[in-house]
Amino acid sequence: MSISLNGVAYTHPNGTQALRSINLRIDADEQVAIIGSSGAGKTTLLKLLATSLMASSGELELLQQHPRRLRSGALRQLRSRIGLIHQSPPLPPRQRVVTAVLAGRLGQRSLARACLSLCYPSDISGARAELSRLDLSDKLFARCDQLSGGQQQRVGIARVLYQQPDLMLADEPVSAMDPVLAEHTLNTLGSIARERGVPLIASLHAVELALRHFPRIIGLRAGEILFDKAAETVSQQDLDALYVNTGLSDPRQQGSAVVLPPLRNPCL
Ligand SMILES: Nc1ncnc2c1ncn2[C@@H]1O[C@H](COP(=O)(O)OP(=O)(O)OP(=O)(O)O)[C@@H](O)[C@H]1O
């Protein structure tokens, strides 16, 4: 078992309670999508799993470690085993794509080697290989600020693939991509996670993509798990309950906000 959360809650410093009593177990071979409306707590949950936030209460176990009990060196080591793909990857604007991808392994190197590799990219073929999986190898030496939003997302993904983490997390990883690229990228992420035997957990607003690409779906609503079930058993009622929005009422829009798509990916 790779991840376990027992009664985990998180309250932001301003008092907003983002997660309440989350109980979860995720195994090494699992691929899980987290869906839910804006503000449901998806990003907060991923940040807890990435250890960039610490739970306010409850027990979180990640890769056989308890992040809150670790000293700073051990916590750094744990973080180097976790890859978080950001919706808008934090790429220094003037940095070359090759350097941004190679930065995936900075956390696994000594400070001196990390600084050296920032100035003199040492594994150009490694960076190219990850970029070509995402159809972006032609941008190897481009500057990050000269890329489109979808291309920047793919650089962020290539960086995490290059890192080769033991746990892959992704926060809206394909939100800036066209439908064909989004399909290709999710297929790539899924098959790499399977090949490497690591869990993949992604938040997605596109419910049809979540249902097609992920065998297990967690529906998060107002900081709580509303359902946690196999994709093929998610019903229209589940989605209606998840996305019912008490704050919005559009008289022109009748019926369900999100409609259950008819088909799952036959490759899965
Ligand atoms: N830095 C912060 N300080 C205070 N409150 C925050 C902060 N970040 C998020 N929140 C609040 O925590 C709750 C959960 O936010 P979170 O970003 O996890 O939601 P989300 O499901 O990822 O939303 P979205 O789909 O819009 O990205 C929301 O009520 C949000 O307003």
The ligand as an SDF file (V2000), in Angstrom:
LIG
                    3D

 31 33  0  0  0  0  0  0  0  0999 V2000
   -3.9840   29.5980    0.0700 N   0  0  0  0  0  0  0  0  0  0  0  0
   -5.2390   29.5040    0.4740 C   0  0  0  0  0  0  0  0  0  0  0  0
   -5.6630   30.2250    1.5370 N   0  0  0  0  0  0  0  0  0  0  0  0
   -6.9320   30.1260    1.9730 C   0  0  0  0  0  0  0  0  0  0  0  0
   -7.8770   29.3470    1.4270 N   0  0  0  0  0  0  0  0  0  0  0  0
   -7.5170   28.6150    0.3500 C   0  0  0  0  0  0  0  0  0  0  0  0
   -6.1850   28.6680   -0.1810 C   0  0  0  0  0  0  0  0  0  0  0  0
   -6.1160   27.8360   -1.2340 N   0  0  0  0  0  0  0  0  0  0  0  0
   -7.3580   27.3030   -1.3730 C   0  0  0  0  0  0  0  0  0  0  0  0
   -8.1930   27.7650   -0.4230 N   0  0  0  0  0  0  0  0  0  0  0  0
   -9.5950   27.3810   -0.1950 C   0  0  0  0  0  0  0  0  0  0  0  0
   -9.6130   25.9760    0.0750 O   0  0  0  0  0  0  0  0  0  0  0  0
  -10.7370   25.3640   -0.5490 C   0  0  0  0  0  0  0  0  0  0  0  0
  -10.2590   24.2420   -1.4530 C   0  0  0  0  0  0  0  0  0  0  0  0
   -9.4720   24.8250   -2.4800 O   0  0  0  0  0  0  0  0  0  0  0  0
   -8.7590   23.9290   -3.5890 P   0  0  0  0  0  0  0  0  0  0  0  0
   -7.8350   24.8160   -4.3450 O   0  0  0  0  0  0  0  0  0  0  0  0
   -8.1860   22.7390   -2.9390 O   0  0  0  0  0  0  0  0  0  0  0  0
  -10.0130   23.5030   -4.4860 O   0  0  0  0  0  0  0  0  0  0  0  0
  -10.0420   22.7890   -5.9130 P   0  0  0  0  0  0  0  0  0  0  0  0
  -11.0400   21.6950   -5.8100 O   0  0  0  0  0  0  0  0  0  0  0  0
   -8.6820   22.4190   -6.3490 O   0  0  0  0  0  0  0  0  0  0  0  0
  -10.6260   23.9430   -6.8190 O   0  0  0  0  0  0  0  0  0  0  0  0
  -10.3600   24.2660   -8.4020 P   0  0  0  0  0  0  0  0  0  0  0  0
  -11.0210   23.1520   -9.1470 O   0  0  0  0  0  0  0  0  0  0  0  0
  -11.0530   25.5650   -8.5970 O   0  0  0  0  0  0  0  0  0  0  0  0
   -8.8850   24.3300   -8.6180 O   0  0  0  0  0  0  0  0  0  0  0  0
  -11.4980   26.4730   -1.2760 C   0  0  0  0  0  0  0  0  0  0  0  0
  -12.5270   26.9130   -0.4370 O   0  0  0  0  0  0  0  0  0  0  0  0
  -10.4500   27.5660   -1.4390 C   0  0  0  0  0  0  0  0  0  0  0  0
  -11.0710   28.8390   -1.4560 O   0  0  0  0  0  0  0  0  0  0  0  0
  1  2  1  0
  2  3  1  0
  2  7  2  0
  3  4  2  0
  4  5  1  0
  5  6  2  0
  6  7  1  0
  6 10  1  0
  7  8  1  0
  8  9  2  0
  9 10  1  0
 10 11  1  0
 11 12  1  0
 11 30  1  0
 12 13  1  0
 13 14  1  0
 13 28  1  0
 14 15  1  0
 15 16  1  0
 16 17  2  0
 16 18  1  0
 16 19  1  0
 19 20  1  0
 20 21  2  0
 20 22  1  0
 20 23  1  0
 23 24  1  0
 24 25  2  0
 24 26  1  0
 24 27  1  0
 28 29  1  0
 28 30  1  0
 30 31  1  0
M  END
$$$$
